[in-house]
Amino acid sequence: MKICGQNIRKIRRSKDLTQEYMAFEMGISQKAYSDIENSKVKINLDILTKISAILEIRPSDICSISDQCAGGDHVYEDKYHGLVEYMKKNGLDVPKELL
């Protein structure tokens, strides 16, 4: 989750937008928006969608599944790599796009 908040801040700043502007567009307080960027609240799909629309980017540009927007410890990424390793060790074909 921390990575997602950091990505939002970096992209917002690159577009010269303020936290106040983002908060206004989302219909929340500046403090509530700051909590999103500082990873003090979980980023759900609704929040991710709103922010990406305001920043005119794809939600995946902010937070991928491997970033675990609602978690933060890269469990999915570890499982993904574990699965690929399992497939290799057991002689299973691994599609090129997974490598």
trRosetta pair geometry for C-beta under 8 A, 3 or more apart (Angstrom, degrees):
i j d omega theta_ij theta_ji phi_ij phi_ji
1 4 5.6 -52 -158 30 42 114
1 5 6.7 39 150 -15 70 103
1 39 5.0 126 125 -147 96 108
1 42 6.4 -81 -121 -124 143 60
1 43 6.3 162 -144 12 92 99
1 67 7.6 123 -70 148 25 90
1 68 6.8 -63 -44 107 67 77
1 69 5.9 72 -105 -171 72 36
1 70 6.7 46 -80 -121 111 7
1 71 6.5 179 -34 71 97 26
1 72 4.2 -53 12 -73 83 106
2 5 5.9 -56 -154 37 35 110
2 6 6.3 33 152 -17 67 108
2 39 4.5 -22 -101 -74 57 169
2 72 5.9 73 -2 -140 85 118
3 6 5.7 -58 -148 40 32 112
3 7 6.2 34 153 -22 66 106
3 63 7.2 130 99 -115 91 80
3 67 4.7 -121 79 -147 129 114
3 72 7.8 160 8 -133 88 75
4 7 5.7 -55 -149 34 30 112
4 8 6.5 32 153 -22 64 103
4 39 7.2 119 63 -96 85 98
4 43 5.2 -120 124 24 149 155
4 48 7.7 -61 -165 -101 132 104
4 62 5.9 52 -152 151 81 89
4 63 3.8 13 -111 -89 109 120
4 67 5.6 128 -55 139 88 136
4 69 5.0 67 -61 -118 159 80
5 8 5.7 -50 -149 31 32 112
5 9 6.5 31 154 -17 64 104
5 36 6.3 179 -116 144 95 53
5 37 4.8 120 -170 -168 92 30
5 38 6.0 -124 176 12 147 6
5 39 4.0 -122 -4 -54 150 81
5 43 7.3 -168 -62 -44 76 129
6 9 5.8 -54 -150 36 32 111
6 10 6.3 31 154 -19 66 108
6 37 7.8 100 -75 -171 27 72
6 39 7.8 -11 -29 -39 75 117
7 10 5.7 -56 -145 37 31 111
7 11 6.2 25 159 -14 67 109
7 61 7.5 176 167 136 127 62
7 62 5.0 150 110 -152 126 54
7 63 6.6 177 53 -61 144 67
8 11 6.1 -62 -148 41 26 105
8 12 6.0 27 156 -20 65 111
8 36 6.7 -48 88 130 166 103
8 37 5.4 -128 88 -105 116 79
8 51 5.9 -35 -129 176 119 147
8 55 7.8 -143 -145 -44 70 153
8 62 5.7 37 -73 -144 77 114
9 12 5.8 -57 -143 37 27 112
9 13 6.2 23 160 -16 64 110
9 37 4.6 94 -66 -157 101 117
10 13 6.1 -59 -148 39 25 108
10 14 6.4 27 154 -22 62 108
11 14 5.6 -54 -147 34 32 113
11 15 6.6 18 156 -8 64 108
11 55 5.4 44 134 -162 122 147
11 57 6.5 -68 -167 -2 147 158
11 61 7.0 94 -93 133 150 112
11 62 6.9 -82 7 -94 150 83
12 15 6.1 -71 -156 44 29 102
12 17 4.9 -92 -168 68 80 104
12 19 7.5 63 151 -78 153 58
12 22 6.2 -31 -129 -60 134 139
12 37 7.6 -64 18 -99 146 130
12 55 6.5 -88 -83 -97 65 118
13 16 7.3 34 -174 -79 38 32
13 17 7.6 -105 -76 48 23 66
15 55 6.3 -177 -1 -142 158 81
17 21 5.0 -115 -170 75 90 136
17 22 6.0 94 140 -51 121 93
17 54 7.8 133 -172 146 167 108
17 55 7.5 -128 21 -101 153 78
18 21 4.6 105 56 2 80 98
18 22 7.1 -144 97 -1 47 85
19 22 5.6 -55 -148 39 36 111
19 23 6.1 37 154 -21 68 108
19 30 5.3 86 124 -155 105 92
19 33 5.2 158 -173 105 90 125
19 34 5.7 35 -165 -72 149 80
19 37 7.1 -89 -110 -3 113 146
20 23 5.8 -55 -146 38 28 112
20 24 6.3 31 155 -22 63 106
20 30 5.1 -21 -95 -96 63 122
21 24 5.8 -55 -149 34 29 112
21 25 6.4 25 156 -15 64 108
22 25 5.9 -59 -150 39 29 110
22 26 6.2 16 156 -9 65 113
22 33 5.2 138 99 -158 106 145
22 51 7.1 23 -161 -124 116 84
22 54 6.1 117 -130 129 74 156
23 26 5.9 -66 -145 45 29 104
23 28 5.2 -99 -155 81 80 74
23 29 5.9 -32 -170 135 135 19
23 30 4.5 -121 -7 -86 165 49
23 32 6.7 120 -130 63 109 88
23 33 3.9 -113 -78 -20 92 140
24 27 7.6 32 179 -70 29 33
25 50 7.8 157 122 171 93 99
25 54 4.8 111 120 -114 150 129
26 33 6.5 140 43 -90 140 108
26 47 7.9 31 -147 -136 135 71
26 50 5.2 87 -118 149 94 137
26 51 7.3 0 -82 -73 127 68
26 54 7.1 -61 -57 -42 85 148
28 32 4.1 -98 162 83 119 136
28 33 5.8 143 91 -50 113 84
29 32 4.5 101 55 3 81 100
29 33 7.0 -145 97 -2 46 84
30 33 5.6 -55 -150 39 35 112
30 34 6.2 42 149 -25 67 104
31 34 5.5 -50 -146 34 31 115
31 35 6.6 38 152 -23 62 101
32 35 5.6 -49 -154 29 33 116
32 36 7.1 39 146 -23 60 97
32 41 7.8 10 -165 -10 72 153
33 36 5.6 -47 -161 24 40 115
33 37 6.9 31 149 -10 68 103
34 37 5.9 -57 -151 41 36 107
34 38 6.0 19 155 -5 70 115
35 38 5.8 -64 -136 51 28 102
35 40 4.0 -82 -159 63 84 117
35 41 5.0 61 134 -10 111 107
36 39 7.8 27 173 -71 29 30
36 40 7.7 -69 -51 46 20 78
36 41 5.8 -42 -87 55 58 109
36 43 6.5 87 -153 -90 92 94
36 47 6.4 -163 -125 -177 131 135
36 51 7.5 -172 151 -72 149 141
39 72 7.7 89 -167 -100 132 134
41 47 8.0 163 112 -84 117 169
42 69 7.3 94 -176 139 76 78
42 70 5.0 39 -165 -132 118 71
43 47 5.1 -124 -152 87 68 129
43 48 5.5 87 161 -61 106 92
43 63 6.4 161 99 -33 145 168
43 69 4.5 -89 77 -177 104 109
43 70 7.0 -127 61 -73 61 59
44 47 5.3 95 52 13 67 100
44 48 6.9 -129 102 -4 33 95
44 69 7.6 149 -92 125 21 125
44 70 6.9 48 -92 -85 61 109
45 48 5.5 -57 -142 41 31 113
45 49 6.0 34 159 -22 67 108
45 59 7.9 7 -146 -144 68 158
46 49 5.9 -56 -148 35 25 110
46 50 6.5 23 156 -17 62 108
47 50 5.9 -57 -148 37 30 110
47 51 6.2 24 159 -14 66 110
48 51 6.1 -59 -145 40 26 107
48 52 6.2 22 160 -15 64 112
48 59 4.8 62 152 -142 109 114
48 62 6.3 -175 -148 79 90 138
48 63 6.1 -91 -123 43 126 126
48 69 6.5 -30 -70 -140 134 162
49 52 6.0 -59 -143 39 26 107
49 53 6.3 28 158 -21 63 108
49 59 6.2 -32 -85 -77 53 126
50 53 5.9 -59 -151 34 28 111
50 54 6.5 24 155 -16 64 107
51 54 5.8 -56 -149 37 32 109
51 55 6.1 14 158 -3 68 113
51 62 6.6 80 103 -91 122 165
52 55 5.9 -64 -140 51 30 101
52 56 7.9 -179 164 -8 56 4
52 57 5.3 -102 -153 77 80 73
52 58 6.2 -19 -166 156 134 14
52 59 4.5 -93 -40 -76 159 59
52 61 7.0 128 -127 48 107 101
52 62 5.9 -119 -79 -9 98 129
53 56 7.3 23 -178 -77 31 43
55 62 7.8 115 55 -66 150 117
57 61 4.3 -84 161 57 122 149
57 62 6.9 123 100 -39 125 90
58 61 4.9 112 62 -12 76 99
59 62 5.8 -61 -165 36 46 108
59 63 6.7 -44 167 51 79 83
60 63 7.3 -97 -130 72 30 41
60 64 5.5 47 -154 -93 80 76
63 67 4.9 -123 -156 76 72 139
63 69 4.5 66 161 -80 147 107
64 67 5.0 106 54 -1 67 100
65 68 7.2 33 172 -71 45 50
65 76 5.5 -90 144 121 93 160
66 74 6.5 19 175 -138 77 78
66 76 5.5 -134 -109 92 50 104
66 77 3.9 74 -155 -74 101 101
66 80 6.8 -54 -99 9 108 147
67 74 7.7 -29 -123 -92 25 73
68 71 3.7 -48 160 54 126 103
68 72 5.6 -126 94 -38 113 24
68 73 6.8 -34 63 39 158 48
68 74 6.4 -142 1 -77 124 29
68 75 6.4 78 -79 31 149 85
68 76 6.0 159 -70 12 98 109
68 77 7.8 -101 -26 -10 102 96
71 75 6.4 -47 130 12 160 113
74 77 4.3 -46 -171 42 91 120
74 78 5.7 97 126 -26 89 93
75 78 5.8 -58 -150 37 29 110
75 79 6.3 27 154 -17 66 108
76 79 5.6 -55 -146 38 33 111
76 80 6.2 40 153 -25 66 104
77 80 5.6 -50 -149 31 31 116
77 81 6.5 26 155 -13 64 105
78 81 6.0 -57 -149 39 30 107
78 82 6.2 33 152 -21 64 110
79 82 5.4 -55 -145 39 31 116
79 83 6.3 36 155 -23 65 104
80 83 5.9 -55 -152 32 27 111
80 84 6.6 25 153 -16 63 105
81 84 5.7 -52 -148 36 34 111
81 85 6.3 34 153 -18 65 107
82 85 5.7 -56 -148 38 30 111
82 86 6.3 35 153 -23 65 106
83 86 5.6 -52 -147 34 31 114
83 87 6.4 33 154 -20 64 104
84 87 5.7 -53 -151 34 31 112
84 88 6.5 31 152 -18 64 105
84 94 5.9 69 -148 -136 80 137
84 98 5.9 -176 -102 147 112 113
84 99 7.2 141 -155 -94 134 60
85 88 5.7 -54 -149 36 33 112
85 89 6.2 30 156 -18 67 109
86 89 5.9 -58 -145 39 28 110
86 90 6.1 4 163 1 65 116
86 92 7.9 10 118 30 71 129
87 90 6.3 -73 -143 49 23 96
87 92 4.1 -88 -157 73 78 115
87 93 7.6 -55 174 75 115 23
87 94 4.8 120 114 -78 134 97
88 92 7.5 -71 -50 52 21 76
88 94 6.1 -15 -67 -31 78 138
94 98 5.5 -114 177 75 91 123
94 99 6.1 95 126 -58 120 100
95 98 5.0 89 69 0 83 105
95 99 7.8 -157 99 -11 47 86
96 99 5.8 -58 -157 27 42 111
